[in-house]
Amino acid sequence: MKLCVIGLGLIGGSIAKDLKKTGFATEVAGVETNPEHAKEALRLGIADRIASLEEGVAGADMVIVATPVDIALNLLPTVLELAESHTTVTDMGSTKRYLVEAVRNHPCRRNYVAAHPMAGTENSGPSAALDNLFQGKIAIICDQELSGPQHLALVEKMFHALGMNIAYMTSDEQDHTTAFV
């Protein structure tokens, strides 16, 4: 499984580490705009290589957008345009409604699975990435009926590889639930 992780901080870095450790990912291409974070991610073994957005998405089986939501809003439509027809695209953003709306009418919308792992710490950057951060936690998948079944199944398999339990909600329900937390 060729994985592209966009954003190699706490969430993206932790996912990449654990998916490599479990064997779910055979190769991780990291996309990181901060040069210091990119060097650190390579040094820590979070990514096998650092790539541009275009290089990272090209040939990837799965693309994980692990950037802050405000960045993901602009990035997600571009990732869907760059992705191949078989590529699954997911994000780890804490809010979903605006992300789902941003790609609602995108011709590749069914490749996208909106998700939010309920895990994290107050730390950021590649050095904050933790082994087993997601073990025993809940992942929320939103508006799953809008995703293609093969893409949904792959994201579910990824969360199971991370040791997570899965809940399903609409993007509005997820945003309200997260606001309470």
Backbone as CSV, one residue per row, in Angstrom:
resi,resn,N_x,N_y,N_z,CA_x,CA_y,CA_z,C_x,C_y,C_z
1,MET,0.850,-1.176,0.000,0.000,0.000,0.000,0.891,1.232,0.000
2,LYS,0.774,2.024,-1.025,1.515,3.286,-1.104,0.647,4.371,-0.487
3,LEU,1.186,4.984,0.558,0.455,5.973,1.337,1.098,7.339,1.153
4,CYS,0.270,8.356,1.009,0.742,9.735,1.002,0.103,10.423,2.197
5,VAL,0.924,10.987,3.075,0.420,11.708,4.242,0.791,13.176,4.066
6,ILE,-0.232,14.007,4.041,-0.034,15.443,3.885,-0.162,16.072,5.270
7,GLY,0.945,16.562,5.781,0.998,17.105,7.139,1.589,16.056,8.067
8,LEU,2.833,16.253,8.486,3.556,15.229,9.254,3.715,15.603,10.719
9,GLY,2.703,16.234,11.275,2.723,16.596,12.687,2.217,15.474,13.567
10,LEU,1.609,15.828,14.679,1.134,14.850,15.659,0.248,13.777,15.027
11,ILE,-0.821,14.183,14.351,-1.783,13.213,13.817,-1.210,12.494,12.596
12,GLY,-0.773,13.242,11.590,-0.227,12.612,10.389,0.996,11.764,10.679
13,GLY,1.876,12.263,11.536,3.076,11.518,11.894,2.759,10.244,12.659
14,SER,1.824,10.327,13.593,1.437,9.145,14.379,0.775,8.098,13.492
15,ILE,-0.076,8.532,12.581,-0.719,7.596,11.652,0.336,6.918,10.787
16,ALA,1.238,7.707,10.207,2.267,7.139,9.332,3.120,6.114,10.074
17,LYS,3.550,6.457,11.283,4.381,5.530,12.060,3.659,4.210,12.303
18,ASP,2.418,4.300,12.768,1.689,3.080,13.113,1.303,2.259,11.889
19,LEU,0.962,2.915,10.784,0.591,2.154,9.592,1.807,1.474,8.965
20,LYS,2.990,2.065,9.119,4.211,1.391,8.682,4.506,0.199,9.602
21,LYS,4.349,0.423,10.904,4.651,-0.625,11.886,3.745,-1.844,11.704
22,THR,2.462,-1.610,11.399,1.520,-2.724,11.237,1.633,-3.406,9.882
23,GLY,2.359,-2.789,8.947,2.474,-3.351,7.608,1.349,-2.917,6.677
24,PHE,0.435,-2.094,7.166,-0.642,-1.583,6.310,-0.048,-0.771,5.160
25,ALA,0.960,0.035,5.456,1.632,0.852,4.439,3.005,0.265,4.146
26,THR,3.301,0.104,2.876,4.632,-0.360,2.477,5.557,0.803,2.177
27,GLU,4.973,1.951,1.829,5.748,3.156,1.535,4.941,4.368,1.969
28,VAL,5.613,5.312,2.626,4.960,6.553,3.026,5.688,7.732,2.397
29,ALA,4.961,8.419,1.527,5.453,9.683,0.976,4.858,10.786,1.836
30,GLY,5.702,11.629,2.361,5.240,12.724,3.190,5.240,14.030,2.425
31,VAL,4.163,14.787,2.583,4.076,16.130,2.005,4.052,17.085,3.184
32,GLU,5.063,17.928,3.255,5.209,18.840,4.403,5.780,20.158,3.911
33,THR,5.090,21.263,4.187,5.535,22.574,3.701,6.597,23.207,4.590
34,ASN,6.698,22.765,5.840,7.716,23.301,6.742,9.002,22.485,6.554
35,PRO,10.069,23.105,6.018,11.303,22.357,5.739,11.910,21.689,6.977
36,GLU,11.846,22.346,8.124,12.381,21.751,9.355,11.572,20.518,9.759
37,HIS,10.258,20.610,9.634,9.413,19.451,9.943,9.678,18.305,8.973
38,ALA,9.898,18.644,7.708,10.189,17.612,6.711,11.475,16.859,7.070
39,LYS,12.527,17.587,7.423,13.795,16.953,7.826,13.604,16.083,9.059
40,GLU,12.862,16.612,10.021,12.628,15.877,11.269,11.834,14.595,11.005
41,ALA,10.823,14.672,10.131,10.018,13.494,9.804,10.865,12.410,9.140
42,LEU,11.777,12.798,8.288,12.682,11.819,7.670,13.618,11.218,8.708
43,ARG,14.173,12.070,9.558,15.100,11.601,10.593,14.421,10.611,11.531
44,LEU,13.165,10.867,11.872,12.420,10.000,12.783,11.832,8.762,12.103
45,GLY,11.954,8.678,10.787,11.419,7.527,10.066,9.919,7.571,9.875
46,ILE,9.320,8.739,10.047,7.871,8.872,9.860,7.514,8.703,8.389
47,ALA,8.309,9.311,7.517,8.102,9.195,6.075,9.337,8.561,5.450
48,ASP,9.119,7.830,4.366,10.228,7.241,3.626,10.878,8.261,2.706
49,ARG,10.058,9.220,2.285,10.556,10.289,1.424,9.642,11.496,1.578
50,ILE,10.192,12.662,1.283,9.405,13.890,1.259,9.149,14.218,-0.200
51,ALA,7.915,14.572,-0.504,7.526,14.815,-1.889,6.712,16.098,-1.991
52,SER,6.648,16.629,-3.196,5.710,17.722,-3.454,4.304,17.125,-3.419
53,LEU,3.309,17.967,-3.385,1.928,17.484,-3.387,1.672,16.606,-4.604
54,GLU,2.093,17.069,-5.751,1.863,16.318,-6.987,2.585,14.977,-6.974
55,GLU,3.838,14.972,-6.534,4.618,13.730,-6.478,4.051,12.755,-5.446
56,GLY,3.620,13.280,-4.304,3.098,12.420,-3.248,1.795,11.754,-3.614
57,VAL,0.907,12.499,-4.254,-0.408,11.959,-4.617,-0.292,11.002,-5.796
58,ALA,0.614,11.279,-6.734,0.780,10.428,-7.921,1.132,9.002,-7.506
59,GLY,0.346,8.066,-7.918,0.615,6.659,-7.639,0.237,6.192,-6.251
60,ALA,-0.293,7.084,-5.410,-0.672,6.676,-4.053,-1.963,5.856,-4.092
61,ASP,-2.015,4.849,-3.244,-3.253,4.089,-3.073,-4.200,4.820,-2.129
62,MET,-3.602,5.526,-1.166,-4.390,6.290,-0.198,-3.661,7.581,0.113
63,VAL,-4.447,8.662,0.212,-3.921,9.963,0.604,-4.639,10.381,1.878
64,ILE,-3.852,10.728,2.902,-4.403,11.184,4.176,-4.044,12.654,4.338
65,VAL,-5.060,13.498,4.410,-4.852,14.927,4.627,-4.924,15.157,6.134
66,ALA,-3.784,15.473,6.722,-3.676,15.648,8.181,-3.182,17.055,8.496
67,THR,-3.811,18.018,7.868,-3.477,19.423,8.085,-4.594,20.066,8.897
68,PRO,-4.370,21.262,9.412,-5.482,21.978,10.031,-6.619,22.158,9.023
69,VAL,-7.840,22.231,9.531,-9.033,22.276,8.676,-8.992,23.448,7.704
70,ASP,-8.536,24.616,8.136,-8.527,25.770,7.238,-7.624,25.524,6.025
71,ILE,-6.556,24.782,6.197,-5.682,24.427,5.076,-6.318,23.316,4.243
72,ALA,-6.908,22.334,4.909,-7.549,21.213,4.214,-8.691,21.684,3.312
73,LEU,-9.382,22.732,3.705,-10.484,23.254,2.885,-10.025,23.594,1.473
74,ASN,-8.871,24.217,1.355,-8.339,24.570,0.040,-7.609,23.408,-0.616
75,LEU,-7.046,22.539,0.182,-6.220,21.444,-0.311,-7.042,20.266,-0.855
76,LEU,-8.130,19.940,-0.201,-8.894,18.738,-0.535,-9.369,18.700,-1.988
77,PRO,-9.957,19.754,-2.538,-10.354,19.682,-3.951,-9.167,19.434,-4.885
78,THR,-8.026,20.030,-4.584,-6.830,19.828,-5.401,-6.355,18.383,-5.314
79,VAL,-6.357,17.825,-4.110,-5.942,16.422,-3.942,-6.854,15.503,-4.753
80,LEU,-8.157,15.743,-4.712,-9.087,14.911,-5.490,-8.835,15.042,-6.991
81,GLU,-8.441,16.219,-7.441,-8.132,16.408,-8.861,-6.859,15.675,-9.254
82,LEU,-5.870,15.637,-8.360,-4.594,14.989,-8.651,-4.658,13.467,-8.505
83,ALA,-5.569,12.977,-7.688,-5.633,11.548,-7.373,-6.065,10.724,-8.578
84,GLU,-5.561,9.503,-8.628,-5.967,8.565,-9.669,-7.335,7.985,-9.323
85,SER,-7.967,7.345,-10.274,-9.342,6.869,-10.077,-9.466,5.843,-8.951
86,HIS,-8.397,5.088,-8.686,-8.440,4.076,-7.622,-8.069,4.627,-6.246
87,THR,-7.527,5.841,-6.189,-6.967,6.387,-4.957,-8.054,6.781,-3.969
88,THR,-7.885,6.347,-2.728,-8.780,6.734,-1.635,-8.191,7.968,-0.965
89,VAL,-9.037,8.961,-0.717,-8.627,10.202,-0.064,-9.438,10.351,1.213
90,THR,-8.750,10.632,2.307,-9.428,10.876,3.570,-8.747,12.036,4.277
91,ASP,-9.428,12.599,5.245,-8.822,13.673,6.032,-9.025,13.359,7.502
92,MET,-8.259,14.017,8.337,-8.316,13.797,9.777,-8.770,15.051,10.522
93,GLY,-9.388,15.975,9.812,-9.800,17.249,10.400,-10.828,17.101,11.505
94,SER,-10.798,18.047,12.428,-11.684,17.985,13.592,-13.105,18.413,13.292
95,THR,-13.319,19.170,12.233,-14.677,19.539,11.831,-14.887,19.076,10.399
96,LYS,-16.124,18.741,10.071,-16.393,18.090,8.797,-17.321,18.835,7.853
97,ARG,-18.281,19.559,8.361,-19.321,20.118,7.489,-18.737,20.939,6.344
98,TYR,-17.812,21.838,6.645,-17.249,22.693,5.599,-16.405,21.893,4.609
99,LEU,-15.699,20.877,5.096,-14.911,20.028,4.198,-15.811,19.251,3.244
100,VAL,-16.866,18.664,3.790,-17.808,17.903,2.966,-18.459,18.821,1.934
101,GLU,-18.835,20.011,2.342,-19.445,20.981,1.424,-18.463,21.409,0.338
102,ALA,-17.181,21.528,0.685,-16.175,21.990,-0.281,-16.020,21.046,-1.466
103,VAL,-16.351,19.760,-1.275,-16.185,18.785,-2.359,-17.498,18.096,-2.743
104,ARG,-18.615,18.611,-2.236,-19.910,17.963,-2.474,-20.152,17.663,-3.953
105,ASN,-19.849,18.586,-4.847,-20.117,18.406,-6.275,-18.868,18.077,-7.086
106,HIS,-17.793,17.719,-6.399,-16.557,17.369,-7.105,-16.763,16.065,-7.872
107,PRO,-16.286,15.982,-9.110,-16.487,14.748,-9.886,-15.857,13.502,-9.254
108,CYS,-14.889,13.675,-8.373,-14.240,12.532,-7.710,-14.677,12.415,-6.246
109,ARG,-15.820,12.972,-5.903,-16.290,12.995,-4.513,-16.322,11.607,-3.889
110,ARG,-16.670,10.588,-4.654,-16.821,9.246,-4.079,-15.489,8.642,-3.632
111,ASN,-14.360,9.222,-4.068,-13.044,8.768,-3.613,-12.739,9.241,-2.196
112,TYR,-13.506,10.197,-1.699,-13.234,10.861,-0.418,-14.080,10.286,0.712
113,VAL,-13.413,10.024,1.834,-14.075,9.568,3.060,-13.733,10.567,4.158
114,ALA,-14.750,11.267,4.648,-14.554,12.247,5.718,-14.412,11.507,7.041
115,ALA,-13.335,11.792,7.778,-13.084,11.058,9.019,-12.428,11.949,10.067
116,HIS,-12.602,11.547,11.313,-11.985,12.274,12.425,-11.608,11.286,13.524
117,PRO,-10.305,11.030,13.709,-9.895,10.179,14.831,-9.946,10.999,16.119
118,MET,-10.612,10.490,17.108,-10.750,11.209,18.382,-9.537,10.884,19.256
119,ALA,-8.426,11.526,18.923,-7.177,11.313,19.650,-6.289,12.528,19.439
120,GLY,-5.356,12.720,20.332,-4.408,13.811,20.175,-3.817,14.232,21.506
121,THR,-2.925,15.183,21.423,-2.318,15.791,22.604,-2.211,17.284,22.324
122,GLU,-1.636,18.010,23.237,-1.452,19.452,23.038,-0.205,19.770,22.224
123,ASN,0.586,18.765,21.873,1.847,18.974,21.173,1.661,18.936,19.662
124,SER,2.633,19.473,18.939,2.537,19.502,17.483,3.908,19.236,16.872
125,GLY,3.902,19.014,15.570,5.137,18.754,14.842,5.496,17.278,14.826
126,PRO,6.423,16.880,13.959,6.809,15.478,13.834,7.323,14.855,15.133
127,SER,8.027,15.634,15.950,8.556,15.076,17.197,7.440,14.752,18.191
128,ALA,6.232,15.258,17.948,5.084,14.956,18.814,4.399,13.645,18.433
129,ALA,4.755,13.074,17.269,4.129,11.829,16.812,4.395,10.707,17.813
130,LEU,3.351,9.969,18.135,3.430,8.913,19.155,3.036,7.565,18.595
131,ASP,3.741,6.531,19.019,3.319,5.166,18.717,2.024,4.882,19.451
132,ASN,1.134,4.167,18.798,-0.117,3.695,19.404,-1.025,4.814,19.914
133,LEU,-0.920,6.009,19.360,-1.777,7.118,19.784,-3.258,6.788,19.622
134,PHE,-3.596,6.003,18.629,-4.998,5.757,18.279,-5.566,4.472,18.878
135,GLN,-4.711,3.652,19.464,-5.124,2.361,20.016,-6.281,2.530,21.002
136,GLY,-7.399,1.834,20.738,-8.552,1.844,21.635,-9.414,3.099,21.561
137,LYS,-9.056,4.046,20.676,-9.827,5.282,20.534,-10.917,5.104,19.477
138,ILE,-11.744,6.114,19.321,-12.840,6.076,18.355,-12.503,6.941,17.146
139,ALA,-12.780,6.412,15.974,-12.693,7.168,14.729,-14.122,7.399,14.249
140,ILE,-14.407,8.614,13.868,-15.737,8.939,13.349,-15.637,9.074,11.837
141,ILE,-16.477,8.337,11.137,-16.588,8.454,9.688,-17.898,9.170,9.411
142,CYS,-17.816,10.203,8.589,-18.981,11.059,8.342,-19.537,10.891,6.932
143,ASP,-20.862,10.931,6.854,-21.560,10.927,5.565,-21.073,9.800,4.659
144,GLN,-20.938,8.621,5.224,-20.344,7.491,4.502,-21.104,7.121,3.235
145,GLU,-22.377,7.456,3.163,-23.160,7.127,1.967,-22.701,7.929,0.745
146,LEU,-21.937,8.976,0.947,-21.426,9.786,-0.161,-20.094,9.258,-0.698
147,SER,-19.521,8.274,-0.023,-18.230,7.697,-0.419,-18.446,6.394,-1.170
148,GLY,-17.548,6.104,-2.094,-17.598,4.826,-2.799,-17.327,3.687,-1.827
149,PRO,-17.995,2.543,-1.998,-17.850,1.438,-1.033,-16.421,0.935,-0.881
150,GLN,-15.640,0.896,-1.961,-14.254,0.429,-1.863,-13.407,1.421,-1.077
151,HIS,-13.705,2.704,-1.193,-12.951,3.725,-0.465,-13.316,3.703,1.015
152,LEU,-14.586,3.556,1.297,-15.044,3.435,2.680,-14.415,2.204,3.337
153,ALA,-14.416,1.089,2.638,-13.851,-0.151,3.193,-12.359,0.005,3.500
154,LEU,-11.625,0.718,2.644,-10.193,0.892,2.877,-9.935,1.780,4.093
155,VAL,-10.713,2.832,4.261,-10.545,3.696,5.428,-10.918,2.940,6.709
156,GLU,-11.961,2.132,6.652,-12.315,1.306,7.814,-11.171,0.346,8.148
157,LYS,-10.584,-0.270,7.131,-9.453,-1.187,7.337,-8.274,-0.447,7.966
158,MET,-8.016,0.793,7.518,-6.934,1.591,8.086,-7.173,1.847,9.572
159,PHE,-8.388,2.266,9.926,-8.678,2.542,11.329,-8.573,1.273,12.176
160,HIS,-8.989,0.148,11.641,-8.837,-1.113,12.378,-7.363,-1.457,12.557
161,ALA,-6.541,-1.188,11.543,-5.094,-1.428,11.666,-4.480,-0.557,12.758
162,LEU,-5.064,0.607,12.994,-4.602,1.509,14.057,-5.167,1.117,15.428
163,GLY,-6.034,0.092,15.451,-6.626,-0.353,16.717,-7.798,0.489,17.166
164,MET,-8.457,1.146,16.233,-9.555,2.049,16.578,-10.912,1.381,16.407
165,ASN,-11.880,1.885,17.157,-13.278,1.551,16.971,-13.871,2.634,16.078
166,ILE,-14.924,2.293,15.335,-15.476,3.233,14.366,-16.919,3.562,14.714
167,ALA,-17.255,4.852,14.627,-18.632,5.332,14.760,-18.975,6.066,13.471
168,TYR,-20.249,6.071,13.123,-20.711,6.720,11.898,-21.694,7.826,12.262
169,MET,-21.507,8.996,11.658,-22.365,10.147,11.923,-22.463,10.996,10.664
170,THR,-23.426,11.898,10.656,-23.418,12.925,9.619,-22.345,13.936,10.004
171,SER,-21.932,14.735,9.054,-20.915,15.746,9.360,-21.438,16.742,10.397
172,ASP,-22.716,17.085,10.341,-23.286,18.003,11.342,-23.264,17.383,12.738
173,GLU,-23.663,16.108,12.837,-23.632,15.429,14.147,-22.215,15.380,14.703
174,GLN,-21.238,15.087,13.861,-19.850,15.020,14.288,-19.381,16.362,14.794
175,ASP,-19.699,17.419,14.073,-19.253,18.754,14.483,-19.874,19.142,15.829
176,HIS,-21.138,18.821,16.026,-21.783,19.128,17.307,-21.184,18.303,18.446
177,THR,-20.910,17.020,18.166,-20.320,16.150,19.184,-18.924,16.641,19.560
178,THR,-18.126,17.006,18.579,-16.779,17.494,18.834,-16.821,18.797,19.637
179,ALA,-17.784,19.646,19.336,-17.919,20.915,20.063,-18.176,20.655,21.561
180,PHE,-18.955,19.622,21.869,-19.209,19.292,23.275,-17.960,18.793,23.969
181,VAL,-17.137,18.021,23.255,-15.897,17.494,23.829,-14.919,18.629,24.075
